[in-house]
């Protein structure tokens, strides 16, 4: 017995298999690429840290080299030697000569210090406990021959002696700026030690590149002298900092910090100073940028996977397109697309291509038949418009003759004569069936003549006004539509109390224009309002027009004429005013109003 299987579409079957394929391919590719990229990023990170280590070391070494160069230049300066001898020899003689000797010594020191403002102090000390300095401190220096740093410098036999601390002019540690000091034994021309020369920079200036530490991976920076003593930083928290000197070799080494991660040490020996710089990078600081880069790779892998899924759907659609197009085309057709043909490229499959061709031939045949039916329907609409016009002409004539009869009974012969002329003009204008629409200006002229005729009858009891924007005068409306609305307004108004007033208001609101007829009558009865709206809704829904009678046909007649001329794009509304009376309003889109005249003239 066969089991019932769930029906699947061709697209779904293709999509499922292609998704499995793309998942396998992209997954494998992502794993391989991530592994390779991990090693590349790690290699680049190590290379960057090696470069940073060398860069910081070279910057520090340059600062020390500049400071050391000044001391060497001072030792070899004959001018400074002469100035120092003169300064010492005049100490116990004439005070004026001693002041002059001090000035010469200050000038020689200043010349050696130069314009390098990073060098904060240059001092010279004689063995006679007479010294002099320029820079942060300018003046004589005494009482230094018994200090430890001076004795150490003298015993170094011309080699460099380094002192780091908060130093006063005599070399003692004090509160204030921390200096990095280099001193050397000073010899005369006979190579006999006659004192020391000392140059100072701020400690922060010498180790500026290490203090800033704006580098990737946030390394801990340590600088050691030739004996392995820490010279930077002066204060540190890492208890292993003193051990990094021996652990670090040139380049980088790994320090196992856990079973999964390792810390790194990067070191570099400075060529001039002989110092060694060590960068210690914790595993979290080292691997976090690497993992961030891998996250980006993962993100793009997911994005590519999603794009692959979308591509899979597109490919599945494309492969199953012939059958799917025919299936949806036959099942999803509606009135708006009933004449669209099946646009499908040749599949090179005889049966499918023949089926598509037969469907298109059937649609084209149906389209031809429908066009024939629409032509007949257009002729029917023209006939209905002419029938409406034939109803409107006698309707206006009957009302006008009734008015003349009433005026004749009252003996208003002059008024009757004038009114007959106006009515003749109106009938001559509206009796022609050549055009079913006229301009708003022409329609308002007819309304004005009609209302003037009524003024003969009602006198000052009836007033009227036209409030129409000039821009509306060239737009087209069905002939007699406003006149009929005015007739209805007169009928309603004259049943109410005096005085009677009719207002024709024309205006533009946004992208539409409107013509509105207002009266001061009792307004629309609720039942009449409901009945008219039901009839109008029925016309819009079914397109079936009701039979009209001469009596009481004004509002519905205008609605039907607008419907026949403009389909359902016209605007129509009616109701009661808040201040009393009724209103009827018609309108249309301004954009489409330039074509209704030509359309109406063709009817």
Secondary structure, DSSP 8 states (H G I E B T S, - for coil): ---------HHHHHHHHHHHHHHHHHHHHHHHHHHHHHHHHHHHHHHHHHHHHHHHHHHHHHHHHHHHHHHHHHHT-HHHHHHHHHHHHTTTS-HHHHHHHHHHHHHHHHHHHTT-TTEEEEEEEETTS-EEEEESS-EEE-S-TTSHHHHHHHHTTTS-EEEEE-B-TTS-B-SS--EEEEEEEEE-TTS-EEEEEEEEEEHHHHTHHHHH---TT--EEEEE-TTS-EEE-SS---TTGGGHHHH--SEEEEEE-SSS-EEEEEEEE-TTT--EEEEEE-HHHHHHHHHHHHHHHHHHHHHHHHHHHHHHHHHHHHHTHHHHHHHHHHHS--GGGTT--------S-HHHHHHHHHHHHHHHHHHHHHHHHHHHHHHHHHHHHHHHHHHHHHHHHHHHHHHHHHHHHTT-HHHHHHHHHHHHHHHHHHS--S-SEEEHHHHHHHHHHHHHHHHHHHGGGEEEEEEE-GGGTTSEEETTHHHHHHHHHHHHHTTSSS-EEEEEEEEEETTEEEEEEEE-S----HHHHHHHHHHHHHHHHH-------STT-HHHHHHHHHHHHHTT-SEEEEEE-TTSSEEEEEEEETTTHHHHHHHHHH-
